[in-house]
């Protein structure tokens, strides 16, 4: 198998395990669907680790990684399927910490308030804020009640833009799939804020800070320096996982059955790899499959 996008590309994790000892694996859409684990994916991760590999979950969840571990357990993800978790919440806390002493407004649901714990800023209303932390829509429809959509927030975002408030987005994902249904995420609000001329900061996928943190984590686990030629990104999101692999110079195993499943009925791995090569210069496609399987 070649990484210059000549064919064939891998379709199983087994083919990729020896080539890439370090896997930076997306979670939502690859390992579980927001409700329950994908057993074949968990099995592939366990077998990679049994063969001496390292698995670091790299997720755009706007929560600190210690909070994510119990959630993974509740979804049925076995603890021996991964070594560690690095989240967008972790690296977003670093961005907020740089605003020490500032007034910050939190836009998002109550479930993500834990991201704020211990940070050296003052949490205020919007009128007094000097910056905004966005973790998502207040009600995306998952918890009942009238579901909001990103466009509902345009007037509020215009208020923020008129005051030139920096907008720190804790989850770059535009949508997330839960049981096969797509719900909007904070990244969709960030898109509108950028569209109206606002300043957006993000540290999760596809941006460098979360990859740097994940590679440091893998290096600590393996107790050696990690060369990027030994690293494989696994994910289902074009704007996050795939673009993140390209811009951070690591090969990718694209899972077609995640959030873009509707665009890839009966996927042809070779055709998808060729299309990515044309549209995303510099991307190295190591594998393409409907799901992560050994």
C-alpha positions as CSV (number, residue, x, y, z in Angstrom):
1,X,0.0,0.0,0.0
2,X,1.3,3.5,-0.9
3,X,0.5,6.8,0.8
4,X,0.9,8.9,-2.3
5,X,-2.7,7.9,-3.1
6,X,-1.8,5.3,-5.7
7,X,-4.0,2.2,-5.2
8,X,-5.0,0.1,-3.4
9,X,-6.0,1.9,-0.2
10,X,-6.7,-0.2,2.9
11,X,-10.2,-1.1,3.9
12,X,-9.4,-2.9,7.2
13,X,-7.6,-1.7,10.4
14,X,-5.5,-4.8,10.3
15,X,-3.7,-3.5,7.2
16,X,-2.9,-0.2,9.0
17,X,-1.8,-1.5,12.4
18,X,1.8,-2.4,11.6
19,X,2.3,0.7,9.4
20,X,1.0,3.2,12.0
21,X,1.6,2.3,15.7
22,X,-0.1,5.5,16.9
23,X,-3.8,6.0,16.1
24,X,-5.5,9.3,16.7
25,X,-9.1,8.1,16.6
26,X,-12.2,10.2,16.4
27,X,-14.9,9.0,18.7
28,X,-18.4,10.1,17.8
29,X,-19.4,8.5,14.5
30,X,-16.4,6.1,14.5
31,X,-16.5,4.4,17.9
32,X,-20.1,5.1,18.9
33,X,-23.2,6.8,17.5
34,X,-24.0,8.9,20.5
35,X,-26.0,6.1,22.1
36,X,-24.1,2.9,21.9
37,X,-20.7,1.5,20.9
38,X,-19.9,0.1,17.5
39,X,-18.6,-3.4,18.6
40,X,-16.5,-4.0,15.5
41,X,-14.7,-0.6,16.0
42,X,-14.0,-1.4,19.6
43,X,-12.6,-4.8,18.6
44,X,-10.3,-3.2,16.0
45,X,-9.0,-0.7,18.6
46,X,-8.4,-3.5,21.2
47,X,-6.5,-5.6,18.6
48,X,-4.3,-2.7,17.6
49,X,-3.4,-2.2,21.2
50,X,-2.8,-5.9,21.7
51,X,-0.4,-5.7,18.8
52,X,1.6,-3.0,20.6
53,X,-0.1,0.0,19.2
54,X,-1.4,3.1,21.0
55,X,-4.9,4.6,20.6
56,X,-5.5,8.2,21.6
57,X,-9.1,9.3,21.2
58,X,-9.2,12.8,19.8
59,X,-12.6,14.3,20.1
60,X,-14.3,17.7,19.5
61,X,-16.5,17.2,22.6
62,X,-16.5,20.6,24.5
63,X,-15.8,18.8,27.8
64,X,-12.6,18.1,29.7
65,X,-11.4,14.6,29.0
66,X,-11.9,13.2,32.5
67,X,-15.7,13.9,32.0
68,X,-15.7,12.0,28.7
69,X,-14.4,8.7,30.1
70,X,-17.6,7.9,32.1
71,X,-19.7,8.8,29.1
72,X,-17.7,6.4,26.9
73,X,-18.2,3.7,29.5
74,X,-22.0,4.4,29.5
75,X,-22.0,3.9,25.7
76,X,-20.3,0.5,26.1
77,X,-16.8,1.5,24.9
78,X,-14.4,-0.9,26.7
79,X,-11.6,0.7,28.6
80,X,-9.1,-1.5,27.0
81,X,-10.0,-0.1,23.5
82,X,-8.0,3.1,24.1
83,X,-5.1,4.5,26.0
84,X,-6.2,8.1,26.6
85,X,-8.6,10.9,25.6
86,X,-7.7,14.4,24.4
87,X,-10.7,16.7,23.9
88,X,-11.5,20.0,22.3
89,X,-12.6,20.9,25.8
90,X,-9.0,20.4,27.1
91,X,-7.4,22.6,24.5
92,X,-10.2,25.2,24.7
93,X,-9.4,25.6,28.4
94,X,-5.9,26.7,27.4
95,X,-7.4,29.4,25.2
96,X,-9.7,30.7,28.0
97,X,-6.8,30.7,30.5
98,X,-5.0,33.3,28.3
99,X,-7.9,35.6,29.2
100,X,-7.1,35.6,32.9
101,X,-9.1,38.3,34.7
102,X,-11.4,39.0,31.8
103,X,-15.2,38.9,31.8
104,X,-16.5,36.0,29.6
105,X,-20.0,35.1,28.6
106,X,-20.9,31.4,28.1
107,X,-23.2,30.5,25.2
108,X,-24.3,26.9,25.4
109,X,-26.3,24.3,27.4
110,X,-25.9,23.6,31.1
111,X,-24.3,20.2,30.5
112,X,-21.1,21.9,29.3
113,X,-20.7,24.3,32.3
114,X,-18.0,21.9,33.7
115,X,-15.7,23.2,31.0
116,X,-15.5,26.4,33.0
117,X,-14.5,25.0,36.4
118,X,-11.3,26.5,37.8
119,X,-10.6,28.9,34.9
120,X,-9.2,32.3,35.9
121,X,-11.9,34.4,34.3
122,X,-15.1,36.0,35.5
123,X,-18.3,34.4,34.1
124,X,-20.7,37.3,33.3
125,X,-23.8,38.2,31.3
126,X,-23.3,39.3,27.7
127,X,-23.6,43.0,28.5
128,X,-20.4,42.9,30.7
129,X,-18.5,40.4,28.6
130,X,-15.1,41.0,26.9
131,X,-15.2,37.6,25.2
132,X,-17.6,34.7,24.5
133,X,-17.1,31.0,25.1
134,X,-19.5,28.9,22.9
135,X,-20.1,25.3,23.6
136,X,-23.2,24.9,21.4
137,X,-26.9,25.8,21.1
138,X,-28.9,26.1,24.2
139,X,-31.4,23.6,22.9
140,X,-30.5,21.5,19.9
141,X,-33.6,19.3,20.3
142,X,-32.0,16.3,22.0
143,X,-33.5,17.1,25.4
144,X,-37.1,17.8,24.2
145,X,-38.8,21.2,23.8
146,X,-38.6,23.3,20.7
147,X,-35.4,22.6,18.9
148,X,-33.3,25.6,17.9
149,X,-31.3,26.0,14.7
150,X,-28.1,28.1,14.2
151,X,-29.9,30.8,12.3
152,X,-32.0,31.5,15.4
153,X,-28.8,32.9,16.9
154,X,-27.9,35.4,14.2
155,X,-29.4,38.5,16.1
156,X,-27.4,37.5,19.2
157,X,-24.3,36.9,17.2
158,X,-24.7,40.4,15.6
159,X,-24.8,41.9,19.1
160,X,-21.5,40.2,19.8
161,X,-20.0,41.2,16.5
162,X,-21.0,44.9,17.0
163,X,-18.9,44.9,20.2
164,X,-16.1,43.0,18.4
165,X,-16.0,40.3,21.0
166,X,-13.7,37.3,20.4
167,X,-15.7,34.2,20.0
168,X,-14.0,31.1,21.4
169,X,-15.6,28.0,19.9
170,X,-15.2,24.9,22.1
171,X,-16.5,22.4,19.5
172,X,-15.6,23.1,15.8
173,X,-18.0,20.4,14.7
174,X,-21.0,21.7,12.6
175,X,-23.2,18.7,13.4
176,X,-23.1,15.5,15.4
177,X,-25.0,12.3,14.8
178,X,-27.0,10.7,17.6
179,X,-28.6,7.5,16.7
180,X,-28.6,8.4,13.0
181,X,-30.1,11.9,13.5
182,X,-27.9,15.0,13.0
183,X,-27.9,17.9,15.5
184,X,-26.2,21.3,15.1
185,X,-23.0,22.0,17.1
186,X,-21.1,25.1,18.2
187,X,-19.1,25.1,14.9
188,X,-22.3,26.0,13.0
189,X,-22.6,29.2,15.2
190,X,-18.9,29.9,14.6
191,X,-19.5,29.8,10.9
192,X,-22.2,32.5,11.2
193,X,-20.0,34.6,13.4
194,X,-17.2,34.5,10.9
195,X,-19.6,35.2,8.0
196,X,-20.7,38.5,9.7
197,X,-17.0,39.5,10.3
198,X,-16.5,38.3,13.8
199,X,-13.2,36.9,15.3
200,X,-13.3,33.2,16.0
201,X,-10.8,31.1,17.9
202,X,-10.8,27.3,17.9
203,X,-8.3,24.8,19.2
204,X,-10.1,21.5,18.4
205,X,-10.0,19.6,15.2
206,X,-8.8,20.5,12.5
207,X,-6.5,23.0,14.3
208,X,-3.0,22.2,15.5
209,X,-3.3,22.5,19.3
210,X,-5.4,19.3,19.7
211,X,-3.1,17.3,17.5
212,X,0.0,18.6,19.4
213,X,-1.7,17.6,22.7
214,X,-2.6,14.2,21.4
215,X,0.9,13.5,20.1
216,X,2.4,14.6,23.4
217,X,0.0,12.2,25.1
218,X,1.0,9.3,22.8
219,X,4.7,10.1,23.4
220,X,4.2,9.9,27.1
221,X,2.4,6.6,26.8
222,X,5.0,5.0,24.6
223,X,7.9,6.8,26.4
224,X,9.5,7.9,23.2
225,X,9.4,10.6,20.6
226,X,6.7,10.1,17.9
227,X,7.5,10.6,14.3
228,X,4.4,11.8,12.3
229,X,5.1,9.0,9.7
230,X,4.0,6.6,12.5
231,X,0.7,8.3,13.1
232,X,-2.7,7.6,11.6
233,X,-5.8,9.8,12.0
234,X,-9.1,8.0,11.9
235,X,-12.3,9.9,11.4
236,X,-15.5,10.6,9.6
237,X,-15.7,14.4,9.4
238,X,-14.5,16.1,6.3
239,X,-14.1,19.6,7.8
240,X,-12.6,18.3,11.0
241,X,-11.0,14.8,10.9
242,X,-10.0,14.8,7.2
243,X,-8.9,18.5,7.0
244,X,-7.2,18.0,10.4
245,X,-5.1,15.1,9.0
246,X,-4.2,17.1,5.9
247,X,-3.2,20.3,7.7
248,X,-1.3,18.5,10.5
249,X,0.6,16.2,8.1
250,X,-0.7,12.8,9.1
251,X,-2.3,10.1,6.9
252,X,-5.9,9.4,7.3
253,X,-8.3,6.4,7.4
254,X,-11.7,7.9,6.4
255,X,-14.8,6.3,7.8
256,X,-17.6,6.8,5.3
257,X,-20.4,5.5,7.5
258,X,-20.4,8.5,10.0
259,X,-21.8,12.0,9.5
260,X,-21.4,11.8,5.7
261,X,-23.0,8.4,5.3
262,X,-25.8,9.9,3.2
263,X,-23.2,11.0,0.6
264,X,-21.5,7.6,0.4
265,X,-23.9,4.9,-0.4
266,X,-22.0,1.7,-1.4
267,X,-18.7,3.6,-1.2
268,X,-15.8,2.9,-3.6
269,X,-12.6,3.3,-1.5
270,X,-10.4,3.9,-4.5
271,X,-12.7,6.5,-6.0
272,X,-13.0,8.3,-2.7
273,X,-9.3,8.4,-2.2
274,X,-8.8,9.7,-5.7
275,X,-11.4,12.4,-5.2
276,X,-9.8,13.5,-1.9
277,X,-6.4,13.7,-3.7
278,X,-7.8,16.1,-6.2
279,X,-9.7,18.3,-3.9
280,X,-7.4,18.3,-0.8
281,X,-3.7,18.7,-2.0
282,X,-1.3,17.2,0.5
283,X,-3.8,14.8,2.1
284,X,-2.5,11.2,2.3
285,X,-5.3,8.7,2.3
286,X,-4.2,5.4,3.9
287,X,-7.6,3.8,4.1
288,X,-11.3,4.2,3.4
289,X,-14.0,2.0,4.8
290,X,-17.7,2.2,5.8
291,X,-16.7,1.4,9.4
292,X,-13.6,0.7,11.5
293,X,-13.1,-3.0,11.4
294,X,-10.2,-5.3,12.0
